[in-house]
Amino acid sequence: MLTIRNLPVRFAAVATLAVASTFGAAAAQATDITGAGSSFVYPVMSKWSAAYAGKTGNRLNYQSVGSGAGIAQIKEGTIDFGASDAPMKAEDLQKYGLGQFPIVVGGIVPVVNIAGVQADQVKLDGATLADIFLGKITNWNDPKIAALNAGLALPAGKITVVHRSDGSGTSFNFTNYLSKVSPEWASKVKFGTAVEWPTGVGGKGNEGVSQYVRQIKGSIGYVEYAYAVKNKLAWVDLKNASGNFMKPSADAFAAAAATADWASARDFNLIMTNAPGEQAWPITATTWMIMYKSPTNAGNTKVAFDFFKYALEHGQPAASELDYVPLPAALVSRIEAYWAAEFKH
Amino acid sequence: MPTFPATAAPEQRAIRDARHERLFRWLLKGCALIVLAALLGAAGATLWGGREAFATFGWHFLVSSEWDPGNDVYGALVPVYGTLATSFIALLIAVPVSFGIAVYLSEVAPTWLRTPIASAIELLAGIPSIIYGMWGLFIFAPFFAEHIKPWLTNNLGNKPDDGKLSWVAEHVPFVGKLFGSDYPFGASILVAGIVLAIMIIPFISSVMREVFQTVPTRLKESAYALGSSTWEVSWDIVLPYTRSAVIGGIFLGLGRALGETMAVTFVLGNAMQLSASLLDPGTSIASTIANQFSEAAGLQKSSLMALAFLLFVVTFIVLLIARLMLRRLASKEGR
């Protein structure tokens, strides 16, 4: 009687043990790492993490919560790495024992909606672009615009500026570029993830700005390159720091990353807008990964580095598909040297 | 003589009942206190979070129209104005329409039609606000910019396309300013108000319909017997009878309009600038917080918390006004 009664219990015990051991074995193989921050890298992060999980079984949980929140969470140590569109200052990194490095490059392009105007037809330089966003140039037939666009008759029409309404890395890099090319912008508006826009209307996210630009005749906005391609918006060619008019393209973004002066930037603390290269696209951006130099959870950090190594060395096709640009080889080896020198892992 | 052993039992039962009664009361009190605690907690937390902003800017925070993260200077006037203006427009549209719906459903509509329309209204109330926002951004705002706005700016505004002021803009004060805009897009304070109105109509009209049904048939039929029209019965019998509940329903809708975030963010244009024109873009408290919170730090974050606290204050003041209005109406009733 007694044994029979106990039989199911025993079965249950055996079953539990078996299940526990399989789970235990799985846990030993696969590690879940967590990152949070920038929404700029979210699409490519999800693509990489799916590919990486398929290869190694380690899963990456990336939360696209915004750069500010990403930095706050890594400071509290609740995640394995943070991701920010703006680099952290050297003293902050030192204070918290953090290190940072770029992971992927993307371009931000001004887009316009002018009747009959296609992509790559309108040409602007930094100062003119800043004057438009300052509200000083208000009509498309302004002589300053005409001077840059010989042969293209732009119709008279009010310019409506479209900017991001939410705080974003896209705005950070765009306003950083305007600060570099316009002293007035630098002193009045400054740069940041959100600023006090002198004129215009705000769309939420890249989608919001794309939508507004499509709907408003005579508008100019700025979006990540991928959104301009996807929404078939007419982008503007920009004059770069060495005086060449550039079309936005993967090569031009890569050229900006390659020619930016990384050698003298401690902890990669360099915003690469207005890069000096001959073929560089002037509004090129990256996202920094932020990690502890002496991590408390060494296992997770090891996996995180393995993931970043995979992303830097084998992530190009996935990045290119999403219109991001892989980092140039010289920068990759610089980052790997930085890992070896600065991080314990 | 038979004994009555049962006498002890009722006593015990009375004690047990009393204990249950006490327990039940505590439970009820607890439920009510949770609401109070949540309210005080949220208000206290936002005030605490915003202390830095209040300490830095003082009263200037309330009256300054500047919101400049670049220079770390913040003022709440633009979002507060946007919140009040959009909600006011929403009420201006939603209250008459809801009254019409409720009167139609309770007085005029044939019985077989009442239930389907009433359920349709309740379904409308359940649509998530993001859907209204998308509809507003993709469909209504372009339609408004194309077909309604030109008419408004040309016939009422002080900045018509052909430069010729209309009679209204010239002779009626303020109207020209309210409808004058040379900004070519739909998303604006007026559009946000209209979208909000559509969102709160289900709330207000379903409350109105419920309470209109509580009016005794005797009263209404007496009025009809004396030769009153449907309008007179609705206005002179039904409305006074249900007044406090109707105002309660209106303020329920207003509360939703004041705090609405997602839909407004899509159709308000998100421009931090103060403009008298209803056709210019603006911003509201809730949409400013939604837009900027994730990337804010330091004083900017504190200012957003302070904004959240102001939303509490604005809502509280509005509800207070509602209470006072109700009291004045109630005191008039005696005469």
Interface residues (C-beta under 8 A of the other chain):
Chain A: V65 G66 S67 G68 A69 I71 A72 K158 T160 S165 D166 G167 S168 T175 K188 V189 K190 F191 G192 T193 A194 V195 E196 W197 G200 V201 G202 G203 K204 G208 Q211 Y212 Q215 I216 K217 G218 S219
Chain B: E66 W67 D68 P69 G70 N71 L137 F138 A141 P142 A145 D182 Y183 P184 F185 G186 A187 T265 F266 G269 N270 A271 M272 P281 T283 S287 A290 N291 Q292 F293 S294 E295 A296 A297 Q300
